[in-house]
Amino acid sequence: MKLTESGLLPQISIDYLNEKDPLKGFYQYSPNIDSFADAIKNKSFGQDKRNLLSEVLLEQYKNSELELSELSISQIESLKNDNTYTVTTGHQLSIFTGPLYFIYKIVTAINLAKQLNEKYSDKHFVPVFWMASEDHDFEEINSINLFGKDIKWNKQSYQQPVGRLNLVGLKEDMYNIELMLGSKTKAKYWSELLESSYNDKYKLSQATRRLVHQLFAKEGLLIIDADNAKLKNELKPIIKADILEQQSFKTIQKTNEELSKNYKLQINGREINFFYLHDELGRKLIRPEGDEFKLQDTDIVFTRNEIENLIDSKPELFSPNVVLRPVYQELILPNLAYIGGPAEVAYWLQLKGVFNNYSVPYPVVMQRNSFLLLGSSLKTKIEKSGLQLADFFTNESVLLDKFVKLKSESNFHMYSQQIEVLFQKLIDEAKTIDNQLGKDLLETKLSTKDFLNKANKTFKKQQESKLETDIEKLLKTKSQIFPNGVFQERKENIMTYGVNTEKDIIDLVLEKADAFGQDLIIIDL
């Protein structure tokens, strides 16, 4: 099934993948492998930046108490070479990897790097996972769904960047997870993985790095935390331009005006697109008030000189929002591509003007792979229904209508349509002899059509009642693909499947990934 025909993507993402004309001016490169030749030519990344990036990564891994393999060290060292480039995906620090698509993003990035290394063998491509450690929306990362049950980390975050949160209170959730996983061999693997990552001595960013590293280090994945003073130093000119001159806002407003003529916008820029990271108050929006700058919901106000001096002396206190985080990424990485979900692809298409304004190269924007994990039981249920998998991606009323028609032995609906056709033939015939007779027959046809429509609805209800048990089974099958009305990859956690497959679930997904493919990838478990 084509992803563009699955109903899982917004129209803007569909048109982007199909390279439709209305979007041509909103991106730099088409999402295909040949585009990377130009992306490589246009990407400039100095030696000082490469050395700094390598240095910071080594420090971050060391601070997370990870012993690096030869491959990981080699990947970090390779970033110093001018023929090495990165391809990046990112996500919030969802506990225990959150929903399945957290994994799918990383898998797509790894596959993209592999394909590029084959295509452009004189270059080297490194997959990178960007941890959204500065995000403060705790409610979006503090729960997972495991075996149909929600597990929530109850903690007061005080709007602090989630990467800086300690792990107090998470032990009980881990204990409950281990009970749910059971005693199978794979369950033990996942339990040990969680225990070695989510230790009370770590912050959430360190725990996430440890978990993701253990899952994907063998694939050469590198993990970066941009909440770093040395890296933020690269961002200072843009922090000033955005806060002091509101350049980003002016630019994105122009783009949004044009893009909104054909599409629903994913994000709206603010006058200032930076937060201030306060030790006690958390991550606070900066708002302009005349010639001064105020932290939202506080009494803290900076003069223009004060905030400019802070940018120069402590750039790490400033955190970019969704408009400028992508620009920050491209500033500190020798990056060629960003791999995102449908919403991310949509908002990246709003940002090309912002990139141009700051003379930062715009990358190739790639749609991540989407997968459906199909257990043997679910596959059997779909086959027994007599429907196609694609039918389960339609809305419930369409699905039921097709199912009832399929299971009904009656030709009631067909006969109704035949009556309408015969009536029209009678009308056409009558008009050649007696126009009034034709009009009388037309009135009869219309009243008969109303009657038949009502009869069809009544008949359908009777059929549905007769098929009530089968319909209940059908809807349960759909709910396994769309639990609580949400597509599987956006709801369920990888461990739900990881403990019950003979082969490693991560390996299964890696084998099937295709960064340039546009199909929904089905994995039979």
C-alpha positions in Angstrom: 0.0 0.0 0.0 1.3 3.4 -1.0 1.9 5.7 2.0 0.4 8.5 0.0 -2.9 6.5 -0.3 -3.1 5.2 3.3 -4.8 8.2 4.8 -1.9 8.6 7.2 -0.4 11.7 5.6 -1.7 15.3 5.3 -2.1 16.7 1.8 1.0 18.8 2.0 3.2 15.8 2.7 1.5 13.8 -0.1 2.1 16.7 -2.6 5.7 17.0 -1.4 6.4 13.3 -2.0 4.7 13.6 -5.4 6.6 16.8 -6.2 3.5 18.8 -7.0 4.0 22.3 -8.5 2.4 24.3 -5.6 5.2 23.3 -3.3 8.2 23.6 -5.7 9.4 26.9 -4.2 9.2 25.7 -0.6 12.1 23.3 -0.6 15.7 23.0 -2.0 16.0 19.4 -3.1 13.6 16.6 -4.1 13.5 13.7 -1.7 15.4 11.2 -3.9 18.9 9.8 -3.8 20.2 11.8 -6.8 19.5 15.1 -5.0 22.3 14.4 -2.6 24.9 15.1 -5.2 23.9 18.8 -5.2 23.3 18.8 -1.4 26.9 17.7 -1.0 28.2 20.4 -3.3 26.3 23.1 -1.4 27.2 22.0 2.1 30.1 23.9 3.6 31.3 22.9 7.1 34.6 24.2 8.4 37.3 22.2 10.1 36.9 24.1 13.4 33.3 23.1 13.5 34.1 19.5 12.8 36.7 19.4 15.5 34.3 21.0 18.0 31.5 18.6 17.1 33.8 15.5 17.6 35.0 16.9 20.9 31.5 17.6 22.3 30.2 14.2 21.3 33.1 12.4 23.0 32.4 14.5 26.2 28.7 13.7 26.1 29.2 9.9 25.8 31.8 10.0 28.6 29.4 12.0 30.8 26.8 9.3 30.2 29.3 6.6 31.3 29.2 4.8 28.0 32.2 2.7 26.8 32.4 3.2 23.1 33.1 0.5 20.6 35.6 0.9 17.8 32.8 1.6 15.4 31.4 4.4 17.5 34.8 6.0 18.0 35.5 5.7 14.3 32.2 7.4 13.5 32.9 10.3 15.8 36.5 10.7 14.5 35.2 10.6 10.9 33.3 13.8 11.5 36.7 15.6 11.4 37.1 14.6 7.8 35.8 17.0 5.1 34.2 14.1 3.2 32.0 13.0 6.1 28.4 14.1 6.3 25.5 13.4 8.6 21.9 12.5 8.1 19.7 13.3 11.1 16.5 12.5 12.7 15.3 13.7 16.1 12.6 13.2 18.7 11.5 14.2 22.2 13.0 12.2 25.1 10.0 9.8 25.3 10.5 7.4 28.2 11.4 3.9 27.3 11.4 5.0 23.6 7.7 6.0 23.7 5.6 5.1 20.6 6.9 2.9 17.8 7.7 5.7 15.4 10.5 6.8 17.7 12.3 3.7 16.6 11.1 4.0 13.0 12.7 7.5 12.7 16.1 6.2 13.7 15.8 3.1 11.5 15.1 5.3 8.5 18.1 7.5 9.2 20.3 4.4 9.5 19.0 3.0 6.3 19.5 6.4 4.5 23.1 6.5 5.6 23.6 3.0 4.3 22.1 3.8 0.9 24.1 7.0 0.6 27.4 5.2 1.5 26.7 2.8 -1.4 25.7 5.4 -3.9 28.5 7.9 -3.1 31.3 5.6 -2.0 33.9 8.4 -2.0 32.1 10.1 0.9 31.1 8.9 4.3 27.6 9.3 5.8 26.8 9.0 9.5 23.3 8.6 11.0 22.6 11.0 13.9 19.8 11.0 16.5 19.1 14.5 17.8 17.7 14.4 21.3 15.1 17.2 21.9 16.5 17.6 25.4 15.5 21.3 25.7 11.8 20.6 25.1 9.7 21.3 28.3 6.4 19.6 27.3 6.7 16.8 29.9 3.1 15.5 29.3 4.2 14.5 25.7 7.0 12.2 26.9 6.0 10.8 30.3 4.0 7.7 29.3 4.0 4.6 27.1 1.4 2.1 26.0 2.5 -1.5 26.7 0.3 -4.5 25.9 -2.7 -2.1 25.7 -2.1 -0.5 29.0 -0.9 3.1 29.7 2.1 3.5 32.0 2.7 7.0 33.2 5.6 8.7 35.0 4.1 10.9 37.6 6.4 13.8 38.3 6.3 17.5 38.6 8.6 18.9 35.9 8.2 22.7 36.7 8.6 23.4 32.9 12.3 22.5 33.1 13.9 21.2 29.9 13.1 17.5 30.1 16.7 16.4 29.4 17.7 18.0 32.7 15.1 16.1 34.8 16.3 13.5 37.3 14.7 10.1 37.2 13.2 10.1 40.7 9.9 8.3 40.6 10.6 6.2 37.6 11.6 3.0 39.5 8.0 2.0 40.2 7.1 2.2 36.5 10.1 0.1 35.6 9.1 -2.5 38.1 5.6 -2.6 36.7 7.0 -2.9 33.1 9.3 -5.8 34.1 6.3 -7.6 35.6 4.3 -7.1 32.4 7.2 -8.3 30.2 7.3 -11.6 32.0 10.1 -14.1 32.1 10.8 -14.9 28.5 14.4 -14.6 27.2 13.6 -11.4 25.3 11.8 -10.0 28.3 15.0 -10.3 30.3 16.9 -8.5 27.6 14.6 -5.5 27.6 14.4 -5.4 31.4 18.2 -5.3 31.7 18.3 -2.7 29.0 16.0 -0.4 30.9 17.8 -1.0 34.2 21.2 -0.1 32.8 19.8 3.1 31.2 17.3 4.6 33.7 19.5 4.7 36.8 18.7 7.3 39.4 22.2 8.8 39.0 21.4 9.9 35.5 19.4 12.8 34.0 16.8 11.9 31.4 19.1 13.0 28.5 21.8 10.6 29.8 19.3 7.8 30.2 17.9 8.3 26.7 21.4 8.3 25.2 22.3 5.1 27.0 19.1 3.3 25.9 19.3 4.5 22.2 23.0 3.8 22.1 22.6 0.2 23.3 19.8 -0.4 20.7 21.6 1.1 17.7 25.4 1.5 18.4 26.1 -1.5 16.2 24.6 0.4 13.2 27.0 3.4 13.7 24.3 5.7 15.1 25.6 8.8 16.9 23.5 10.7 19.5 23.8 14.4 20.1 22.4 16.6 22.9 22.4 20.2 21.6 21.8 21.6 25.1 25.5 22.5 25.3 27.4 25.8 25.8 30.1 25.1 23.3 27.6 24.3 20.5 25.3 27.2 21.4 28.2 29.5 20.9 27.8 28.8 17.1 24.2 30.1 17.4 24.9 33.6 18.8 24.5 35.7 15.6 21.1 34.1 15.0 20.0 34.5 18.6 20.7 38.2 18.3 19.0 38.6 14.9 15.9 36.8 16.1 15.5 38.4 19.5 16.8 41.9 18.7 15.5 42.3 15.2 12.7 39.6 14.9 14.1 38.6 11.5 12.7 35.0 11.7 9.2 36.2 12.3 9.2 38.6 9.4 10.5 35.9 7.1 8.2 33.0 8.1 5.2 35.4 7.9 5.8 35.8 4.2 6.2 32.1 3.7 3.0 31.3 5.6 1.0 33.8 3.7 1.9 32.0 0.4 1.7 28.4 1.7 -1.7 28.9 3.5 -3.3 29.6 0.1 -3.2 25.8 -0.6 -2.4 24.1 2.7 -3.1 24.1 6.4 -0.1 25.5 8.3 1.7 23.3 10.8 3.4 26.0 12.8 3.2 29.8 13.3 6.3 31.8 14.0 6.5 34.1 17.1 8.0 37.6 17.2 10.8 35.9 19.2 11.6 32.3 18.6 13.8 31.6 21.6 13.1 30.5 25.1 15.1 31.5 28.2 16.4 28.6 30.3 15.9 29.7 33.9 17.3 27.4 36.7 14.2 27.7 38.8 11.4 28.8 36.6 12.1 26.5 33.7 12.0 27.2 29.9 10.3 30.6 29.5 9.2 32.4 26.3 10.9 35.7 25.7 8.4 38.5 24.7 9.3 41.9 23.4 7.7 44.8 25.3 8.7 48.1 23.8 12.5 48.4 24.1 12.6 45.6 26.7 12.3 41.9 26.8 10.2 40.0 29.4 10.0 36.3 30.3 6.5 35.2 30.0 4.5 34.6 33.2 7.3 36.2 35.3 8.3 39.7 36.5 11.8 39.3 34.9 12.6 42.0 32.4 15.8 42.6 30.4 16.9 45.8 28.7 18.2 45.5 25.2 21.8 45.9 26.4 21.3 43.3 29.1 19.9 40.6 26.8 22.6 41.3 24.2 25.3 40.9 26.8 23.7 37.6 28.0 23.7 36.3 24.4 27.4 37.1 24.1 28.4 35.7 27.5 25.9 32.8 28.1 24.3 31.7 24.8 23.5 28.3 26.5 20.7 30.2 28.3 18.8 30.6 25.0 16.8 27.7 23.6 15.4 27.8 20.0 11.8 26.9 19.4 10.4 24.8 16.5 11.2 27.5 13.9 14.9 27.8 14.7 15.8 24.4 16.1 16.2 23.1 12.5 18.5 26.0 11.7 20.6 25.3 14.8 20.9 21.7 13.7 22.2 22.6 10.3 24.7 25.1 11.9 26.4 22.5 14.1 26.3 19.4 12.0 27.7 18.6 8.5 24.2 17.6 7.7 22.6 16.8 4.4 19.1 15.4 5.3 16.5 15.5 8.0 14.2 12.6 8.4 10.8 13.4 10.0 7.2 12.3 10.4 4.3 13.9 8.4 3.9 16.9 10.7 7.7 17.6 10.7 7.9 17.4 6.9 5.0 19.9 6.8 6.6 22.4 9.0 10.1 22.1 7.4 8.4 23.3 4.2 7.6 26.5 6.0 11.2 27.1 6.9 13.2 27.5 3.7 12.9 31.3 3.8 14.3 31.3 7.4 17.3 29.2 6.3 17.9 31.6 3.3 17.6 34.6 5.6 20.5 33.3 7.8 22.5 31.9 4.8 22.3 28.4 6.2 22.1 25.5 3.7 18.6 23.9 3.6 18.8 20.0 3.7 17.0 17.3 1.9 13.8 16.7 3.8 12.8 13.0 4.0 9.6 11.3 5.1 10.4 8.6 7.7 9.3 5.0 7.0 6.0 3.8 8.4 5.6 0.2 9.4 2.7 -2.1 10.4 3.7 -5.0 12.6 1.4 -7.8 11.7 1.2 -10.8 14.0 0.0 -14.1 12.6 -3.3 -13.8 14.6 -4.0 -10.4 13.2 -3.1 -11.5 9.7 -5.5 -14.5 9.9 -8.3 -12.2 11.1 -7.8 -9.9 8.1 -7.8 -12.8 5.7 -10.9 -14.4 7.2 -12.8 -11.1 6.9 -12.6 -11.4 3.1 -11.4 -7.8 2.9 -8.0 -6.3 1.9 -5.6 -4.7 4.4 -6.2 -1.3 2.7 -9.9 -1.5 3.6 -9.0 -1.3 7.3 -7.4 2.1 6.6 -10.8 3.6 5.5 -13.1 5.1 8.1 -15.4 2.8 10.0 -18.6 3.5 8.0 -16.9 2.7 4.7 -15.4 -0.4 6.2 -18.7 -1.7 7.5 -20.5 -0.9 4.3 -18.1 -2.9 2.2 -18.1 -5.7 4.7 -21.9 -5.9 4.8 -22.1 -5.9 1.0 -19.5 -8.6 0.8 -21.2 -10.9 3.4 -24.7 -10.3 2.2 -26.1 -12.9 -0.1 -28.9 -10.6 -1.2 -29.0 -8.6 -4.4 -31.4 -6.0 -2.9 -29.2 -3.0 -3.7 -28.4 -4.2 -7.2 -32.1 -4.8 -7.9 -32.9 -1.3 -6.7 -30.4 0.2 -9.1 -31.8 -1.9 -11.9 -35.3 -0.5 -11.2 -34.0 3.0 -11.5 -32.4 2.2 -14.8 -35.6 0.6 -16.2 -37.7 3.6 -15.0 -35.4 5.9 -17.0 -35.8 3.8 -20.1 -39.6 3.9 -19.7 -39.5 7.7 -19.3 -37.3 8.1 -22.4 -39.6 5.8 -24.4 -42.8 7.6 -23.2 -41.4 11.0 -24.1 -41.2 10.0 -27.8 -45.0 9.5 -27.9 -46.6 11.5 -25.0 -44.6 14.1 -23.1 -47.1 14.2 -20.3 -46.8 10.5 -19.8 -43.0 11.0 -19.5 -43.5 13.6 -16.8 -45.9 11.3 -14.9 -43.4 8.5 -15.1 -40.6 10.8 -13.9 -42.6 11.7 -10.8 -43.2 8.1 -10.1 -39.5 7.4 -10.6 -38.5 10.0 -8.0 -41.0 8.9 -5.4 -39.9 5.3 -6.0 -36.3 6.3 -5.7 -37.0 7.9 -2.3 -38.8 4.7 -1.2 -36.0 2.5 -2.4 -33.4 4.6 -0.6 -35.3 4.2 2.7 -35.8 0.5 2.0 -32.0 0.1 1.3 -31.2 1.8 4.7 -33.7 -0.5 6.5 -32.3 -3.5 4.7 -28.7 -2.6 5.5 -29.6 -2.2 9.2 -31.2 -5.6 9.2 -28.2 -7.1 7.5 -25.9 -5.4 10.1 -28.0 -6.8 12.9 -27.8 -10.3 11.4 -24.0 -9.9 11.1 -23.6 -8.3 14.5 -21.1 -10.8 15.8 -19.0 -10.7 12.6 -19.0 -6.9 12.7 -17.8 -6.9 16.3 -14.9 -9.1 15.3 -14.2 -6.9 12.3 -14.0 -3.7 14.5 -11.7 -5.5 17.0 -9.4 -6.3 14.1 -9.4 -2.7 13.0 -8.6 -1.6 16.6 -5.5 -3.7 16.5 -4.2 -1.6 13.6 -5.7 1.6 15.1 -5.7 1.1 18.9 -8.1 3.8 20.3 -8.5 5.2 16.8 -4.7 5.9 16.5 -2.5 4.2 14.0 -0.4 1.5 15.7 3.0 3.2 15.3 1.7 6.3 17.1 0.4 4.4 20.1 2.2 1.2 21.0 5.7 0.7 22.3 8.4 -1.5 20.7 8.6 -3.8 23.8 5.0 -5.0 23.1 6.4 -6.8 20.1 10.0 -7.2 21.2 9.4 -9.8 23.8 7.3 -12.1 21.6 9.4 -12.3 18.4 11.9 -15.0 17.8 14.2 -12.6 15.9 15.2 -9.3 17.3 12.4 -6.8 16.5 14.9 -4.0 15.8 16.7 -6.2 13.3 13.4 -7.1 11.6 12.6 -3.4 11.1 16.1 -2.6 9.9 16.0 -5.3 7.3 12.7 -3.9 5.8 13.6 -0.2 6.0 13.9 1.8 2.7 14.5 5.5 3.2 13.5 6.2 -0.4 10.5 3.9 -0.5 7.0 5.3 -0.4 5.1 2.2 0.7 3.7 1.4 4.1 6.0 -1.4 5.1 4.3 -4.6 6.4 6.3 -6.8 8.8 4.9 -10.3 9.4 5.8 -11.4 12.9 
